[in-house]
Amino acid sequence: MTLASGEQIPIEERDPTEITHIREHQLGPEGLVVQNPAFDVTPNEFITAIITDKGVAEAPFEASLKKLVESAKSAAS
């Protein structure tokens, strides 16, 4: 909720051996450089809803997500 856009979200890089190996068997050549992002950021125009454990947020997302967060904080109090 504190970021201005998804471009500011740090993308976690997972262990490259998840791609280059199956168990102890190496699939690619030694020194192969791979990227293994844990997720990517979907452009806003492709999202119709965000489903969370606290409810469903729909456009406009800034307002609906803020409402879900406030409701969750109130419920926790």
Residue pairs with C-beta under 8 A, 6 or more apart in sequence:
1 65
1 66
1 69
3 9
6 41
6 42
6 43
6 44
7 41
9 41
11 37
11 38
11 39
11 40
11 41
12 37
12 38
12 39
13 35
13 36
13 37
13 38
14 36
14 37
14 38
15 36
16 33
16 34
16 35
16 36
18 36
19 27
19 34
19 36
20 26
20 27
20 28
20 32
20 34
21 27
28 34
44 61
47 61
48 58
48 59
49 56
49 57
49 58
50 56
50 57
50 58
50 61
50 65
52 68
54 68
54 69
54 71
54 72
55 68
55 71
57 64
57 65
57 67
57 68
58 64
